[in-house]
Amino acid sequence: KSVTGGRPRPFVFRSARVRLPTTMVFTGIVEEMGTVVALDRKADLVMWDGSKSEGFVLKIKCKVALQGAYIGCSIAVNGTCLTVTAFDAETFEVNCAPETLRRTDLGDLAIGHLVNIERSMAAGDRNSGHFVQGHVDEAGTILEFRREGDSLWVKISLSDAILPFVVPKGYIAVDGTSLTVCEVNQQEKWFNLMLIAHTQQCIVIPKKKVGERVNLEADCLGKYAAAAVGGLRERVHSLERRMLITQITAGLAITVAPLLCFMALSRRSR
């Protein structure tokens, strides 16, 4: 406590002010469906050193995502975090790197196709989905659509690379939509999910056909947890190997020592 005018004043704890970033990750709650209006492979994109090179430019028409847009802002297109390089009153443009085209379904797009659009989440916003980074793991293939009442079952294939991170009742982002995994088949390498009637109207998945691809991003928290446990597992395995070597060495010593003693005594008795 401090003293003012001879009288004690109780000490008051004051919380430190922490400056949060103005934007964070995505939520997986699609804000709108945009329309692809241009797909260009441009040969005159300027590199950092002034030279020019070929690149893939995607132009999308939308409304909501343009509110508050600026050069350099992040917008998720089918769940892929992309940087806005140009925009006007109706459209925005993004560049797609070769790695982006390899990992995602964006290379499958054509003029007129609809895409899921979401702006990055502001720090003070509610997250009604889950933490979506916009870093697509791979593109899965739609295997089946099946109706049940007003809901729609969707079965999607996936690879061994992300299979460990997809669990029943866990999160997954499919074309940027935060969804709940229902079933996972480890042997056949697929999972399924159910879309309610409202969601069917707001996203592109029901508009695709069996055999078409969708972007998949496993829950990032699960991936970080697996990475942390993986490091611990390696250390445990290393210790187990050392213990095994020590046990084998000790066992050999216990076995050989009596034999050596017997041989030494035999020599002395001769």
MIFIDO-175982 format. One record per residue (C-alpha): residue number from 1; residue in three letters; chain; x, y, z. Coordinates in nm, 3 decimals, m for minus. Layout:
N
RONU   nr  rest  kette       xx       yy       zz
RONU  NUM   ALA      A        X        Y        Z
...
This chain:
270
RONU   nr  rest  kette       xx       yy       zz
RONU    1   LYS      A    0.000    0.000    0.000
RONU    2   SER      A    0.105    0.364   m0.049
RONU    3   VAL      A    0.064    0.662    0.181
RONU    4   THR      A   m0.097    0.997    0.087
RONU    5   GLY      A   m0.142    1.277    0.339
RONU    6   GLY      A   m0.040    1.045    0.620
RONU    7   ARG      A   m0.323    0.801    0.552
RONU    8   PRO      A   m0.269    0.458    0.398
RONU    9   ARG      A   m0.416    0.397    0.054
RONU   10   PRO      A   m0.481    0.040   m0.056
RONU   11   PHE      A   m0.278   m0.081   m0.352
RONU   12   VAL      A   m0.485   m0.143   m0.662
RONU   13   PHE      A   m0.368   m0.399   m0.917
RONU   14   ARG      A   m0.392   m0.269   m1.271
RONU   15   SER      A   m0.399   m0.511   m1.562
RONU   16   ALA      A   m0.139   m0.450   m1.830
RONU   17   ARG      A   m0.272   m0.328   m2.159
RONU   18   VAL      A   m0.200   m0.575   m2.434
RONU   19   ARG      A   m0.223   m0.459   m2.793
RONU   20   LEU      A   m0.392   m0.724   m3.000
RONU   21   PRO      A   m0.345   m0.748   m3.377
RONU   22   THR      A   m0.630   m0.601   m3.578
RONU   23   THR      A   m0.685   m0.929   m3.762
RONU   24   MET      A   m0.631   m1.291   m3.673
RONU   25   VAL      A   m0.715   m1.619   m3.842
RONU   26   PHE      A   m1.029   m1.725   m4.024
RONU   27   THR      A   m1.332   m1.885   m3.861
RONU   28   GLY      A   m1.461   m2.118   m4.131
RONU   29   ILE      A   m1.793   m1.931   m4.137
RONU   30   VAL      A   m1.829   m1.843   m4.505
RONU   31   GLU      A   m1.943   m1.482   m4.555
RONU   32   GLU      A   m2.051   m1.513   m4.915
RONU   33   MET      A   m2.000   m1.697   m5.241
RONU   34   GLY      A   m1.801   m1.504   m5.497
RONU   35   THR      A   m1.783   m1.561   m5.871
RONU   36   VAL      A   m1.464   m1.620   m6.068
RONU   37   VAL      A   m1.455   m1.359   m6.346
RONU   38   ALA      A   m1.098   m1.403   m6.469
RONU   39   LEU      A   m0.817   m1.659   m6.461
RONU   40   ASP      A   m0.493   m1.540   m6.615
RONU   41   ARG      A   m0.142   m1.671   m6.643
RONU   42   LYS      A    0.047   m1.346   m6.673
RONU   43   ALA      A    0.407   m1.339   m6.793
RONU   44   ASP      A    0.483   m0.986   m6.676
RONU   45   LEU      A    0.447   m1.006   m6.297
RONU   46   VAL      A    0.721   m0.798   m6.134
RONU   47   MET      A    0.959   m0.982   m5.900
RONU   48   TRP      A    1.146   m0.831   m5.602
RONU   49   ASP      A    1.450   m0.745   m5.815
RONU   50   GLY      A    1.253   m0.578   m6.093
RONU   51   SER      A    1.262   m0.877   m6.325
RONU   52   LYS      A    0.941   m1.021   m6.468
RONU   53   SER      A    0.807   m1.373   m6.443
RONU   54   GLU      A    0.495   m1.578   m6.513
RONU   55   GLY      A    0.227   m1.611   m6.246
RONU   56   PHE      A   m0.136   m1.714   m6.192
RONU   57   VAL      A   m0.383   m1.433   m6.120
RONU   58   LEU      A   m0.737   m1.497   m5.996
RONU   59   LYS      A   m1.007   m1.230   m6.015
RONU   60   ILE      A   m1.326   m1.269   m5.813
RONU   61   LYS      A   m1.649   m1.071   m5.804
RONU   62   CYS      A   m1.808   m1.030   m5.461
RONU   63   LYS      A   m1.967   m0.778   m5.223
RONU   64   VAL      A   m1.904   m0.845   m4.855
RONU   65   ALA      A   m1.532   m0.916   m4.880
RONU   66   LEU      A   m1.470   m0.578   m5.040
RONU   67   GLN      A   m1.590   m0.397   m4.728
RONU   68   GLY      A   m1.275   m0.277   m4.556
RONU   69   ALA      A   m1.053   m0.435   m4.820
RONU   70   TYR      A   m0.705   m0.295   m4.880
RONU   71   ILE      A   m0.395   m0.394   m5.074
RONU   72   GLY      A   m0.224   m0.668   m4.875
RONU   73   CYS      A   m0.528   m0.782   m4.677
RONU   74   SER      A   m0.601   m1.154   m4.646
RONU   75   ILE      A   m0.911   m1.316   m4.793
RONU   76   ALA      A   m0.980   m1.690   m4.787
RONU   77   VAL      A   m1.091   m1.829   m5.122
RONU   78   ASN      A   m1.224   m2.183   m5.083
RONU   79   GLY      A   m1.034   m2.188   m4.756
RONU   80   THR      A   m0.704   m2.075   m4.908
RONU   81   CYS      A   m0.553   m1.766   m4.747
RONU   82   LEU      A   m0.461   m1.529   m5.030
RONU   83   THR      A   m0.327   m1.173   m5.041
RONU   84   VAL      A   m0.524   m0.906   m5.223
RONU   85   THR      A   m0.306   m0.739   m5.487
RONU   86   ALA      A   m0.573   m0.522   m5.653
RONU   87   PHE      A   m0.941   m0.441   m5.609
RONU   88   ASP      A   m1.216   m0.210   m5.727
RONU   89   ALA      A   m1.581   m0.156   m5.637
RONU   90   GLU      A   m1.686   m0.504   m5.751
RONU   91   THR      A   m1.385   m0.736   m5.769
RONU   92   PHE      A   m1.051   m0.822   m5.614
RONU   93   GLU      A   m0.741   m0.995   m5.749
RONU   94   VAL      A   m0.502   m1.243   m5.587
RONU   95   ASN      A   m0.187   m1.419   m5.703
RONU   96   CYS      A   m0.161   m1.796   m5.660
RONU   97   ALA      A    0.187   m1.937   m5.602
RONU   98   PRO      A    0.285   m2.272   m5.759
RONU   99   GLU      A    0.268   m2.440   m5.416
RONU  100   THR      A   m0.086   m2.305   m5.374
RONU  101   LEU      A   m0.192   m2.455   m5.706
RONU  102   ARG      A   m0.032   m2.789   m5.617
RONU  103   ARG      A   m0.200   m2.813   m5.275
RONU  104   THR      A   m0.546   m2.674   m5.349
RONU  105   ASP      A   m0.841   m2.700   m5.586
RONU  106   LEU      A   m0.792   m2.344   m5.715
RONU  107   GLY      A   m0.629   m2.477   m6.031
RONU  108   ASP      A   m0.959   m2.653   m6.112
RONU  109   LEU      A   m1.152   m2.326   m6.124
RONU  110   ALA      A   m1.302   m2.178   m6.440
RONU  111   ILE      A   m1.476   m1.852   m6.521
RONU  112   GLY      A   m1.826   m1.853   m6.368
RONU  113   HIS      A   m1.741   m2.093   m6.088
RONU  114   LEU      A   m1.856   m2.001   m5.738
RONU  115   VAL      A   m1.606   m1.992   m5.451
RONU  116   ASN      A   m1.641   m1.959   m5.074
RONU  117   ILE      A   m1.522   m1.621   m4.946
RONU  118   GLU      A   m1.427   m1.513   m4.594
RONU  119   ARG      A   m1.232   m1.216   m4.466
RONU  120   SER      A   m0.979   m1.267   m4.187
RONU  121   MET      A   m1.133   m1.243   m3.841
RONU  122   ALA      A   m1.100   m0.919   m3.647
RONU  123   ALA      A   m0.952   m0.960   m3.299
RONU  124   GLY      A   m1.277   m0.867   m3.125
RONU  125   ASP      A   m1.503   m1.089   m3.335
RONU  126   ARG      A   m1.686   m1.399   m3.212
RONU  127   ASN      A   m1.561   m1.723   m3.361
RONU  128   SER      A   m1.865   m1.933   m3.446
RONU  129   GLY      A   m1.652   m2.194   m3.625
RONU  130   HIS      A   m1.296   m2.288   m3.531
RONU  131   PHE      A   m0.946   m2.153   m3.588
RONU  132   VAL      A   m0.882   m2.189   m3.962
RONU  133   GLN      A   m0.541   m2.077   m4.084
RONU  134   GLY      A   m0.619   m2.084   m4.454
RONU  135   HIS      A   m0.318   m2.314   m4.503
RONU  136   VAL      A   m0.469   m2.599   m4.703
RONU  137   ASP      A   m0.319   m2.942   m4.636
RONU  138   GLU      A   m0.443   m3.108   m4.952
RONU  139   ALA      A   m0.736   m3.142   m5.190
RONU  140   GLY      A   m0.966   m3.436   m5.124
RONU  141   THR      A   m1.218   m3.586   m5.364
RONU  142   ILE      A   m1.594   m3.597   m5.315
RONU  143   LEU      A   m1.697   m3.964   m5.312
RONU  144   GLU      A   m2.067   m3.944   m5.239
RONU  145   PHE      A   m2.367   m3.723   m5.170
RONU  146   ARG      A   m2.655   m3.875   m4.975
RONU  147   ARG      A   m2.973   m3.708   m4.850
RONU  148   GLU      A   m3.126   m3.769   m4.508
RONU  149   GLY      A   m3.432   m3.555   m4.448
RONU  150   ASP      A   m3.337   m3.196   m4.521
RONU  151   SER      A   m2.969   m3.267   m4.446
RONU  152   LEU      A   m2.696   m3.377   m4.686
RONU  153   TRP      A   m2.427   m3.636   m4.615
RONU  154   VAL      A   m2.094   m3.576   m4.792
RONU  155   LYS      A   m1.821   m3.841   m4.811
RONU  156   ILE      A   m1.470   m3.718   m4.895
RONU  157   SER      A   m1.141   m3.900   m4.953
RONU  158   LEU      A   m0.817   m3.799   m4.783
RONU  159   SER      A   m0.457   m3.917   m4.771
RONU  160   ASP      A   m0.241   m4.072   m4.499
RONU  161   ALA      A   m0.078   m3.731   m4.450
RONU  162   ILE      A   m0.377   m3.579   m4.268
RONU  163   LEU      A   m0.571   m3.892   m4.172
RONU  164   PRO      A   m0.429   m3.892   m3.814
RONU  165   PHE      A   m0.564   m3.539   m3.758
RONU  166   VAL      A   m0.922   m3.611   m3.867
RONU  167   VAL      A   m1.128   m3.758   m3.582
RONU  168   PRO      A   m1.501   m3.815   m3.526
RONU  169   LYS      A   m1.669   m3.504   m3.379
RONU  170   GLY      A   m1.354   m3.303   m3.448
RONU  171   TYR      A   m1.318   m2.995   m3.668
RONU  172   ILE      A   m1.215   m2.984   m4.032
RONU  173   ALA      A   m1.227   m2.702   m4.288
RONU  174   VAL      A   m1.364   m2.814   m4.625
RONU  175   ASP      A   m1.327   m2.547   m4.894
RONU  176   GLY      A   m1.290   m2.309   m4.601
RONU  177   THR      A   m1.611   m2.414   m4.426
RONU  178   SER      A   m1.582   m2.512   m4.059
RONU  179   LEU      A   m1.752   m2.850   m4.033
RONU  180   THR      A   m1.784   m3.137   m3.786
RONU  181   VAL      A   m1.645   m3.476   m3.882
RONU  182   CYS      A   m1.903   m3.753   m3.837
RONU  183   GLU      A   m1.730   m4.078   m3.934
RONU  184   VAL      A   m1.371   m4.167   m4.028
RONU  185   ASN      A   m1.273   m4.485   m4.212
RONU  186   GLN      A   m0.901   m4.543   m4.154
RONU  187   GLN      A   m0.876   m4.840   m4.388
RONU  188   GLU      A   m1.059   m4.692   m4.686
RONU  189   LYS      A   m0.927   m4.340   m4.615
RONU  190   TRP      A   m1.243   m4.134   m4.612
RONU  191   PHE      A   m1.452   m3.928   m4.373
RONU  192   ASN      A   m1.801   m3.791   m4.392
RONU  193   LEU      A   m1.996   m3.494   m4.262
RONU  194   MET      A   m2.351   m3.367   m4.263
RONU  195   LEU      A   m2.469   m3.031   m4.396
RONU  196   ILE      A   m2.786   m2.876   m4.255
RONU  197   ALA      A   m3.027   m2.704   m4.493
RONU  198   HIS      A   m2.900   m2.353   m4.409
RONU  199   THR      A   m2.537   m2.442   m4.472
RONU  200   GLN      A   m2.629   m2.603   m4.806
RONU  201   GLN      A   m2.752   m2.264   m4.925
RONU  202   CYS      A   m2.442   m2.072   m4.817
RONU  203   ILE      A   m2.144   m2.273   m4.946
RONU  204   VAL      A   m2.018   m2.426   m5.270
RONU  205   ILE      A   m1.982   m2.791   m5.163
RONU  206   PRO      A   m2.339   m2.902   m5.256
RONU  207   LYS      A   m2.295   m2.737   m5.597
RONU  208   LYS      A   m2.001   m2.962   m5.681
RONU  209   LYS      A   m2.025   m3.309   m5.831
RONU  210   VAL      A   m1.896   m3.647   m5.720
RONU  211   GLY      A   m1.533   m3.670   m5.834
RONU  212   GLU      A   m1.462   m3.300   m5.794
RONU  213   ARG      A   m1.204   m3.183   m5.543
RONU  214   VAL      A   m1.238   m2.983   m5.222
RONU  215   ASN      A   m0.972   m2.816   m5.010
RONU  216   LEU      A   m0.902   m2.980   m4.675
RONU  217   GLU      A   m0.740   m2.822   m4.369
RONU  218   ALA      A   m0.718   m3.034   m4.057
RONU  219   ASP      A   m0.759   m2.869   m3.716
RONU  220   CYS      A   m0.434   m2.679   m3.652
RONU  221   LEU      A   m0.452   m2.741   m3.276
RONU  222   GLY      A   m0.438   m3.114   m3.340
RONU  223   LYS      A   m0.137   m3.070   m3.568
RONU  224   TYR      A    0.052   m2.862   m3.311
RONU  225   ALA      A   m0.029   m3.116   m3.039
RONU  226   ALA      A    0.092   m3.402   m3.260
RONU  227   ALA      A    0.414   m3.216   m3.337
RONU  228   ALA      A    0.480   m3.159   m2.966
RONU  229   VAL      A    0.405   m3.522   m2.878
RONU  230   GLY      A    0.612   m3.635   m3.176
RONU  231   GLY      A    0.921   m3.465   m3.035
RONU  232   LEU      A    0.861   m3.627   m2.697
RONU  233   ARG      A    0.807   m3.964   m2.863
RONU  234   GLU      A    1.142   m3.939   m3.039
RONU  235   ARG      A    1.317   m3.868   m2.709
RONU  236   VAL      A    1.140   m4.161   m2.542
RONU  237   HIS      A    1.239   m4.392   m2.827
RONU  238   SER      A    1.598   m4.272   m2.802
RONU  239   LEU      A    1.602   m4.347   m2.429
RONU  240   GLU      A    1.444   m4.687   m2.488
RONU  241   ARG      A    1.715   m4.773   m2.743
RONU  242   ARG      A    1.988   m4.671   m2.501
RONU  243   MET      A    1.830   m4.875   m2.222
RONU  244   LEU      A    1.805   m5.176   m2.451
RONU  245   ILE      A    2.174   m5.148   m2.543
RONU  246   THR      A    2.262   m5.114   m2.174
RONU  247   GLN      A    2.052   m5.419   m2.086
RONU  248   ILE      A    2.210   m5.626   m2.363
RONU  249   THR      A    2.558   m5.519   m2.255
RONU  250   ALA      A    2.481   m5.598   m1.891
RONU  251   GLY      A    2.334   m5.934   m1.987
RONU  252   LEU      A    2.643   m6.024   m2.189
RONU  253   ALA      A    2.863   m5.918   m1.899
RONU  254   ILE      A    2.668   m6.133   m1.654
RONU  255   THR      A    2.687   m6.429   m1.893
RONU  256   VAL      A    3.053   m6.395   m1.988
RONU  257   ALA      A    3.194   m6.305   m1.643
RONU  258   PRO      A    3.145   m6.653   m1.486
RONU  259   LEU      A    3.291   m6.814   m1.796
RONU  260   LEU      A    3.602   m6.596   m1.774
RONU  261   CYS      A    3.638   m6.673   m1.403
RONU  262   PHE      A    3.609   m7.046   m1.472
RONU  263   MET      A    3.872   m7.023   m1.746
RONU  264   ALA      A    4.107   m6.830   m1.516
RONU  265   LEU      A    4.067   m7.084   m1.235
RONU  266   SER      A    4.122   m7.370   m1.478
RONU  267   ARG      A    4.453   m7.221   m1.588
RONU  268   ARG      A    4.573   m7.182   m1.228
RONU  269   SER      A    4.488   m7.542   m1.138
RONU  270   ARG      A    4.705   m7.680   m1.419
